[in-house]
Amino acid sequence: CAGGEYFSNHQLCQFETRFASLLAGPLPSSALALITKELREAYLKAWNALVDRHAFRNTYNTSFVAKRSAELAPWFSKEHRTFLTEGQLRAIATDEDSTLVVAAAGSGKTTTIVAKVQYLVARGLARPA
């Protein structure tokens, strides 16, 4: 994904809209026969990822959130003296248009929201206003 960030559903929808004509079907075999074997294999690999783009996005984001959560835990505990649970870290690293945080009273919902704002500002994904 661009910039190594979370690949949101909104971004995928924008991609599908922008490249709808290209996603209609693969190149015909007559066209594929005109390119080198290496390019043909690369094209077919990319085409398969495009066909199953929702699974690709899910796999990418699962890996991204796990990696980013591991990076965030020490940053929050050292820089902000905030110790977050795995679920809180996952909510912070997930960057959809909306994130539903369901938890009991006193479980850290406000802490999660404040930490997410700190994360978004620190990453340049939001500006303080």
Sequence and secondary structure as in RCSB ss.txt:
>XXXX:A:sequence
CAGGEYFSNHQLCQFETRFASLLAGPLPSSALALITKELREAYLKAWNALVDRHAFRNTYNTSFVAKRSAELAPW
FSKEHRTFLTEGQLRAIATDEDSTLVVAAAGSGKTTTIVAKVQYLVARGLARPA
>XXXX:A:secstr
 GGG    HHHHHHHHHHTTTGGG    HHHHTTS HHHHHHHHHHHHHHHTHHHHHHHHHHHHHHHHHHHHHHH
HHHHS     HHHHHHHH  SS       TTSSHHHHHHHHHHHHHHTTSS   
